[in-house]
Amino acid sequence: MNEGVIASRYAKALLEYADESGAGDRVYDQACILGLRFVEIRQLRDIVEDPNQIPVDKKVELLRSALGEDLAPELVDFIRLVTVRKRMEFFSRMLYSFIALYRAAHNIKVARVVTAAPVDGLKERLENLFHERTGADIKIYEKINPEILGGFVFEMDGYRLDASVESQFRKVRRQLIDKSNRIV
Protein backbone atom coordinates (compact mmCIF):
# COMPACT_ATOMS: atom_id res chain seq x y z
CA MET A 1 0.00 0.00 0.00
CA ASN A 2 1.16 3.56 -0.68
CA GLU A 3 3.05 5.05 2.28
CA GLY A 4 1.35 8.43 1.85
CA VAL A 5 -2.10 6.84 2.01
CA ILE A 6 -1.20 4.97 5.19
CA ALA A 7 0.18 8.11 6.84
CA SER A 8 -2.83 10.15 5.77
CA ARG A 9 -5.36 7.64 7.11
CA TYR A 10 -3.68 7.39 10.49
CA ALA A 11 -3.28 11.18 10.64
CA LYS A 12 -7.01 11.64 10.00
CA ALA A 13 -7.78 9.17 12.78
CA LEU A 14 -5.47 11.03 15.17
CA LEU A 15 -7.09 14.35 14.24
CA GLU A 16 -10.58 13.01 14.93
CA TYR A 17 -9.50 11.37 18.19
CA ALA A 18 -7.66 14.46 19.45
CA ASP A 19 -10.51 16.83 18.54
CA GLU A 20 -13.17 14.57 20.08
CA SER A 21 -11.24 14.34 23.33
CA GLY A 22 -10.71 18.12 23.41
CA ALA A 23 -6.94 17.82 23.35
CA GLY A 24 -6.43 18.83 19.73
CA ASP A 25 -4.37 21.93 20.53
CA ARG A 26 -2.04 20.06 22.88
CA VAL A 27 -1.56 17.15 20.47
CA TYR A 28 -0.91 19.61 17.63
CA ASP A 29 1.68 21.54 19.65
CA GLN A 30 3.44 18.35 20.67
CA ALA A 31 3.34 16.97 17.12
CA CYS A 32 4.98 20.17 15.85
CA ILE A 33 7.76 19.93 18.42
CA LEU A 34 8.32 16.23 17.74
CA GLY A 35 8.37 16.91 14.00
CA LEU A 36 11.14 19.47 14.56
CA ARG A 37 13.05 17.04 16.78
CA PHE A 38 12.86 14.37 14.06
CA VAL A 39 14.44 16.83 11.61
CA GLU A 40 17.10 17.98 14.09
CA ILE A 41 17.95 14.50 15.42
CA ARG A 42 17.66 11.93 12.64
CA GLN A 43 18.70 9.12 15.00
CA LEU A 44 15.64 9.84 17.15
CA ARG A 45 13.36 9.27 14.18
CA ASP A 46 15.26 6.14 13.15
CA ILE A 47 15.01 4.61 16.62
CA VAL A 48 11.32 5.47 17.06
CA GLU A 49 10.35 4.19 13.61
CA ASP A 50 12.33 0.94 13.86
CA PRO A 51 9.79 -1.70 14.96
CA ASN A 52 12.48 -3.97 16.46
CA GLN A 53 14.72 -1.38 18.14
CA ILE A 54 13.00 -0.80 21.49
CA PRO A 55 9.62 -1.63 23.09
CA VAL A 56 6.73 0.83 22.88
CA ASP A 57 7.07 2.02 26.49
CA LYS A 58 10.69 2.97 25.85
CA LYS A 59 9.66 4.80 22.67
CA VAL A 60 7.09 6.80 24.63
CA GLU A 61 9.73 7.65 27.24
CA LEU A 62 12.23 8.62 24.52
CA LEU A 63 9.66 10.90 22.85
CA ARG A 64 8.77 12.39 26.24
CA SER A 65 12.44 13.21 26.78
CA ALA A 66 12.71 14.77 23.31
CA LEU A 67 9.57 16.80 23.97
CA GLY A 68 10.59 17.91 27.45
CA GLU A 69 7.15 17.20 28.93
CA ASP A 70 4.69 14.34 29.27
CA LEU A 71 3.07 13.26 26.03
CA ALA A 72 -0.66 13.88 25.70
CA PRO A 73 -2.55 10.67 26.54
CA GLU A 74 -4.08 10.76 23.05
CA LEU A 75 -0.62 10.75 21.53
CA VAL A 76 0.46 7.85 23.75
CA ASP A 77 -2.65 5.89 22.70
CA PHE A 78 -1.87 6.69 19.07
CA ILE A 79 1.72 5.45 19.41
CA ARG A 80 0.47 2.21 20.97
CA LEU A 81 -2.07 1.74 18.14
CA VAL A 82 0.53 2.38 15.46
CA THR A 83 2.92 -0.04 17.14
CA VAL A 84 0.27 -2.79 17.46
CA ARG A 85 -0.69 -2.32 13.79
CA LYS A 86 3.01 -2.57 12.82
CA ARG A 87 3.00 0.83 11.12
CA MET A 88 5.61 2.59 13.28
CA GLU A 89 7.92 2.97 10.28
CA PHE A 90 5.50 5.64 8.99
CA PHE A 91 5.23 7.53 12.28
CA SER A 92 7.05 10.72 11.24
CA ARG A 93 4.99 10.91 8.04
CA MET A 94 1.85 10.47 10.12
CA LEU A 95 2.89 13.37 12.37
CA TYR A 96 3.61 15.67 9.42
CA SER A 97 0.33 14.70 7.79
CA PHE A 98 -1.52 15.31 11.07
CA ILE A 99 0.06 18.77 11.34
CA ALA A 100 -1.06 19.67 7.80
CA LEU A 101 -4.59 18.34 8.42
CA TYR A 102 -4.87 20.18 11.73
CA ARG A 103 -3.77 23.44 10.14
CA ALA A 104 -6.30 23.06 7.33
CA ALA A 105 -9.13 22.11 9.71
CA HIS A 106 -8.42 24.99 12.11
CA ASN A 107 -7.51 27.65 9.52
CA ILE A 108 -3.91 28.06 10.65
CA LYS A 109 -1.31 29.53 8.31
CA VAL A 110 2.40 29.40 8.97
CA ALA A 111 4.81 32.04 7.77
CA ARG A 112 8.46 32.92 8.19
CA VAL A 113 10.13 36.31 8.31
CA VAL A 114 13.89 36.76 8.07
CA THR A 115 15.50 40.02 9.14
CA ALA A 116 19.09 41.18 9.47
CA ALA A 117 18.56 42.19 13.12
CA PRO A 118 15.79 41.76 15.68
CA VAL A 119 12.82 44.09 15.11
CA ASP A 120 10.61 44.74 18.12
CA GLY A 121 6.93 44.00 17.50
CA LEU A 122 7.37 42.91 13.88
CA LYS A 123 6.00 39.42 14.44
CA GLU A 124 2.88 40.71 16.22
CA ARG A 125 2.22 43.41 13.60
CA LEU A 126 2.51 40.92 10.74
CA GLU A 127 0.32 38.35 12.51
CA ASN A 128 -2.39 40.97 13.10
CA LEU A 129 -2.15 42.31 9.55
CA PHE A 130 -2.48 38.90 7.91
CA HIS A 131 -5.16 37.77 10.38
CA GLU A 132 -7.27 40.79 9.40
CA ARG A 133 -6.77 40.09 5.69
CA THR A 134 -7.18 36.31 5.67
CA GLY A 135 -9.20 35.59 8.81
CA ALA A 136 -6.78 32.77 9.58
CA ASP A 137 -4.67 32.30 12.67
CA ILE A 138 -1.18 33.22 11.58
CA LYS A 139 1.92 31.73 13.20
CA ILE A 140 5.05 33.59 12.17
CA TYR A 141 8.51 32.26 12.88
CA GLU A 142 11.27 34.83 13.02
CA LYS A 143 14.82 34.20 11.92
CA ILE A 144 17.80 36.52 12.14
CA ASN A 145 20.26 36.39 9.23
CA PRO A 146 22.81 39.22 9.17
CA GLU A 147 23.84 38.21 5.62
CA ILE A 148 20.73 39.90 4.16
CA LEU A 149 22.22 43.22 5.39
CA GLY A 150 18.85 44.92 5.89
CA GLY A 151 15.18 44.71 4.96
CA PHE A 152 13.33 41.42 5.27
CA VAL A 153 12.26 38.22 3.53
CA PHE A 154 8.70 37.02 4.12
CA GLU A 155 7.35 33.58 3.12
CA MET A 156 3.82 32.18 3.45
CA ASP A 157 1.87 29.59 1.43
CA GLY A 158 4.48 29.41 -1.32
CA TYR A 159 4.55 33.21 -1.62
CA ARG A 160 7.91 34.91 -1.07
CA LEU A 161 8.48 38.62 -0.70
CA ASP A 162 12.19 39.42 -0.73
CA ALA A 163 12.76 43.02 0.28
CA SER A 164 16.29 42.47 1.55
CA VAL A 165 19.24 44.71 0.78
CA GLU A 166 21.15 41.64 -0.40
CA SER A 167 18.54 40.88 -3.08
CA GLN A 168 18.55 44.54 -4.18
CA PHE A 169 22.35 44.37 -4.59
CA ARG A 170 22.00 41.20 -6.68
CA LYS A 171 19.37 42.87 -8.86
CA VAL A 172 21.56 45.95 -9.47
CA ARG A 173 24.56 43.71 -10.19
CA ARG A 174 22.54 41.70 -12.73
CA GLN A 175 21.37 44.90 -14.43
CA LEU A 176 24.93 46.21 -14.66
CA ILE A 177 26.18 42.93 -16.11
CA ASP A 178 23.32 42.86 -18.64
CA LYS A 179 24.09 46.43 -19.73
CA SER A 180 27.81 45.74 -20.06
CA ASN A 181 27.11 42.61 -22.11
CA ARG A 182 24.93 44.62 -24.52
CA ILE A 183 27.64 47.22 -25.02
CA VAL A 184 30.30 44.69 -26.00
Helices and strands as residue ranges (DSSP letters): H 3-21, H 24-40, H 42-49, H 56-67, H 73-84, G 88-90, H 91-105, E 108-115, H 122-134, E 137-144, G 146-148, E 152-156, E 159-162, H 165-183
